[in-house]
Amino acid sequence: MLDAMAEDVIASSEIEGVVLNREEVRSSVARHLGLETEGLPAASHYVEGIVEVMMDAVRNAQKPLTTERLFDWHSALFPTGRSGVWKIVVANWRQSSEPMQVVSGPMGKETVHFQAPDAADVPQLMEKFLAWVNAEQQLDPIVKAAIAHLWFVTIHPFEDGNGRITRTITDLLMTRADQLPHRFYSVSAEILQQRNKYYDALETTQNGNLDITDWLLWFLDTVGQAVKKSDAKVSAIIEKTRFWDANSHITMNERQRKLVNRLLDGFEGKLTSGKWAKIAKCSSDTALRDIQDLIQKGILKKADAGGRSTGYELI
């Protein structure tokens, strides 16, 4: 749960080019979940604000999504009233009469990928959007999350932070769909992995007609991939727990427990006595004694794969 929720916060910001301190995010999420935070750095005020936005969306998913709530989220994302060096309107809809465009390319040769509705139309459009989000519909809740994601980011109601708040709304609606007060998978992390395809899917839909079938298919596939990765991670955690339950009677020193956990987490390459010594910060003789002890206790065995150095694996 900690992994999934921390990854969601980190990935949603990274999609927009904002890199958060990973350990600070984990510290803040752990504190909100009532988990041990010893050894983790204290989170900055900025990171705390971002985590609190996600926590509010997930823990209070059944509460109505309102203008005031969106403004609170926006304030938390931009506590100084600035986006980088630029001063922006915070906790209010965008005001500028200049067109809100998504562009790329060098100055003077920009490519306009999308132009949002005029600022004067935003209050009315958001009123309609929020009424739809809060209303009961005969609609699959995951499909509703997909439509809300597209609808909000198309209105682009804020001067900045629209993408992050879009994905927060998605988390809120996916939590309603799951009927669980926590996240065990991260749609934002999967979007980050497919960032170019994400923008392509948005651009194609926003510049087309009102047929959003391709967007829905892309979104549903992305959710499916996120759930598969979460399923694999949970399965690994269950296997790890079963291993330690089955071997709870076996005495191991701190070095042995550390290396066995590394193997359970999926050790890259072949574990040799040399690698053991380096990771455990001990001598080669001590590493070999640790390994031989675990072989005698039925925890490790020599790997079948050949080579100049002997490798070891869990039984």
PyMOL commands that set and color helices and strands:
alter all, ss='L'
color gray80, all
select helices_A, chain A and resi 2-15+22-33+45-59+67-77+119-134+141-155+162-178+187-193+195-206+213-246+254-264+273-280+284-296
alter helices_A, ss='H'
color red, helices_A
select strands_A, chain A and resi 82-83+86-87+101-104+111-115+300-302+312-314
alter strands_A, ss='S'
color yellow, strands_A
deselect
rebuild
show_as cartoon
